[in-house]
Amino acid sequence: MKPRTLLRHFRESFKSLARNGWMTFASVSAVTVTLLLVGVFLVLMMNLNNVASEIENDVEIRVHIDLTATEEDQAVLRKEIEGIPEVQTIDFSSKDAELKGLVDSFGEDGGAFELFEQNNPLYDVFIVKTANPTDTIKTAKAIEELGNAHKVIYGAELVERLFKVFEIARNVGLALILGLVFTAMFLISNTIKITIFARRKEIEIMKLVGATNGFVRWPFFLEGLWLGVLGSLVPIGIILTSYYYLIDLVQPRIQGTFYELLPFYPFAFQVIGILISIGAFIGMWGSMMSVRKFLRV
């Protein structure tokens, strides 16, 4: 496409936005309202995924080594665990380290356990983590079959329930976001269709004098792009401003807990990029679907 032709398409798209003021306002409003809802769910989903990732990454498998196992037996067991494809890291914790950790966890009351220092009843432990947290259950069951693995602890019921809850939450959130996006596409498609219907004679004349489908389509394509981008600006402003003050209000109260809000940067850039991309896609798709039927002359 020649630069002069492209420049002409840009001019026509801007003229159309100004000429059809109320239709432009209606289209932008439809995108704005929908993207505001999409943005809210997006913020919730991104923070939920962050929490889920933090919790999932803390999931570990504790393998209690049989008390009768020699150093050679421990080395064999370690090699067998390392041979499981899903295993990412494996660390050794001696029974003395386990006792010290137990004493420290009880604070001042931990002194009562110091009586066991001479005759430590705890086990040496291999602490295993998988590359993918969802492989924890399968990996734990594989380790249970190995020799000298006295007991494998990974919070079976809690881990299974946790993974199911996060999976359901992610799927529901994604379904809601997709539903809102398709709703916006439908709304803007019908709104733009009204604008194009008022100009159907103009399109017919252009087609009759030899204009190609691409020549007719480009100004509407660009018009939809501007509508989508304009419709994303207000939701971006509202969501990022609200999130900035939410961090200041909430973050000090949850500091040190397992749950923390995503930091404002680079979160803000991610939200801007996603919402502008969704808005632009909605606008372009709506325009293309609307103008297609009027190109059949």
N, C-alpha and C positions, 0 to 999 in steps of 0.2 A: 504494500500500500504506500502511495506517495505521501510525503510529509504534508503537502498542501491539502490532500484529501482528508488525512487524519485530522489536521487542524480544523477543517470544515466540519467534521463530525463533532469535534469538541465544542465548537461554537454553537452548533445546532442543539447539542444536548443542554448547554447552559441556557440558551434562549427558551427551550421548551420548559425548563424548570421555572424560569421567570414568567413565561406566558401562562402557564397553568398553575398559578399560585396556590389555589385551594386544593387542587389535586396533589400538588407537591407536598403541601402541609399534611394532607390526609395520609399519603404514603409514608412520609417521614414519621408521623405519629404512630402509625401501625408498627413500623420497625422499632421505634423507640420503646413502646410499651412492651413488645415481645422480648426485645433484647434486655430490657431491665429485668424481666423475670428470668430469662436465660442466665444473665449475669449473676443474679442472686444464687441460683442453683449451682452455677459454675464455681462461685466462691465456696459454697458449702461442700461441693464435691472435691475441690482441690485440697481443702483443709482436712476433709475426711480421709482422703487418700494419704495425706501426710501423716495423720495419726495412725492409720492402718499400717503404713510402711514402718513407722517407728516401733509399733507393737510387734508386728511380724518379725522385724529384724532382731527383736529381743528374745524371740522364741528360740530355745536351745534344748538339746537333748543331753541329759546327764546319764552317763553309763557307769553304773557302780561295778567296779572290777571285783571279781571273786577274791575273797580273803586268802584263799589258798594259792592264788596265782603268783608265779615267780616273775622276776623281771623279764625273763625270756618270754613267758606267757603273755605279759603285758605288751611286749614289743610285737608279738604275733597278732594280738587283738587289735592293736593300733593300726598295723599294716592292713588287716582285713577291713577295718572301718574306712581307712583311706581309700580302699579299693572300691567302695560303693560310689557310683558315678555322681550321685546328688550331693555328696559331702563336699563342703567348701573349706572349713577349718576344723581342726581338732586340737584341743589343748588338754594338758594333764594337770590335775589338781590332787596333790597328795592328801592323805587322810589328816595329816597334821594341819595343812592349810585349810581343809574343810572344817576342822574343829576350831581353828582360830577365827574363821569367818562366822561360825555359829556363835562363838563367844562375843565377838564384836557386834553382831546383829542384835543381841539382847542388852547391849549397853552396860549399865551398872549391874543389872541382874545376871549378866553373863558369867560372873565369877563362880557361880555354882557349877558350871561345866568344866572349870579348871581341874576338878577332881579326876576327870577322865584323861588328863595328859599322860599319866603313867600307863594307862591301859585304854588306849583310844579304840572305841568300838565302831568308829566310822570307816568308810570305804575309800580307797583311792578312786578317783573319778576321771573319766574322759568327758570333756565338754565339747559337744559336736554341734556345728551349725551347718545348715544346708545353703546352697547357692540360691535356691528358691524356697522361701519359707513354707509354701504350700506342699513341699515335698517332705516336710518334717515327719508326718505320720507314717508315710511309706518307708522312710529311712529308719525311723525308730523300730518299726516291725522287722526290718531286715537285720538290724543290730541284735534284736532279741534272739535271733536264731544262731548267733555266733557263740562259740565256746568262751568261757571265762567272763561272759557278760552276766553278772549276777542279777542285776535289775536295771531296767531302762525307764527313766522318768522323763516325761515331756508334757505332763498335764493333758492327757489324752482328750478327756471330755471338754475341757476348757478350750483347747486349741481347735478342735473340730468345730465347736460352737462359734468360736471367734471368727474363723475363716468363713463360715457360712453367713454370719451376720454381715461381714464386710462385703462379701460377694453380692448378697441381696441388696445392700445399700448402694453399691456401685451400679448394679444393673438398673435399679429403680431410678436413681439419679440420672443415668444416661438416657433411659427411656423418656423421662420428663423433659430433659433438654432437647432430645430429638423431636418429641411431640411439639414443643413450643416453636422450634425452628420450622417444622413443616407447617404449623399454623401461620407463622409469619409469612412464609412463602406463599401460602394460599391467599392471605389477606392482601399482600402487596401485589400479587399477580392480578387479582380482581380490581384493585384500585387503579393500577396502571392500565388495565384493559379498558377502563372507562375513558382514560385520557387518549388512548390510541384509537378507540372507537370514534371519538370526536374528530380524529384526523384521518379516518379511513379513506376519504376521498382523495386527500393529499397523497396517501400511499398508493392508491390505485392509479392516479395520474403518473406518479414517478415510475411505477411498474410499466405502464403503457408506453412511456417514452423511452423505455429501454434500461431503466435502472436495475442493477442486479439485486438479489436478495440481501447480499452482504452490505451493499451501499445503503439500502433502506434500513437494515437492522442495526448498523453500528451506532447511530445517534441514540436509539432507544436502549441499546446495550450500555452505553456510557451513562445515559440518564438513570438507568436502574442502579448502576454502580454508585453514582453520586447520592442517590436516595438512600441506599444502604449505608454508605459511610456517614452521611449526615445523621441518619437515624441511630447510629451507634455512639455518637459523641456525648449526648446527654446521659445515657446509661453508664458510660465510662466515667463521666464526671461524678455522678451520684454514688456509684459503687466504690470508686477509689477514695473519695472523700469520707464516706461512711466507714470504710475499712480502716483508713488511717486513724480516725478517732476511736474506732473499736479496739485497735491494737493498744493505744494509749490507756484506754479504760480497763481492758480485760487482762492484758499481758502481765502486769504486775501481780494480779491476783492468782494467776495460774503458774507463775514462775517456779520451775523446779518440779512440776508435775509431769506425768507422762504425756500430757497434751499441751502443745504450744501452737499458737497461730503462726501461719507462714509469715516470714518477714516481709515488710512492705516492698522491698526491692530484693529479688527481681520479679516478685509477684505482680506488681503494677504493670510491668512491661508485658508479662504473659497475658494478663487480662485485656490490655489494650490490643495486643496482636490478635487474640482469639475473637474478641467482639467485633473489631473492624473487619476481620476476615469473614466472620459469619454474616455481618451486615452487608458486605460487598457481594457475597455469594447469593444471599437472599434477593438483593436488588437486581443483580444480573439475571438470575434464573427467572424471577418474576417477569422481567421485561421480555426475555426471550420466549417464554411460554405465551405471553400476551400478544406479541406481534406476529407469531407464527401463522395464525389463521388468516390474518389480513394480507399475507404475502401470496396467497393462492388467488391470483387474478387471471 
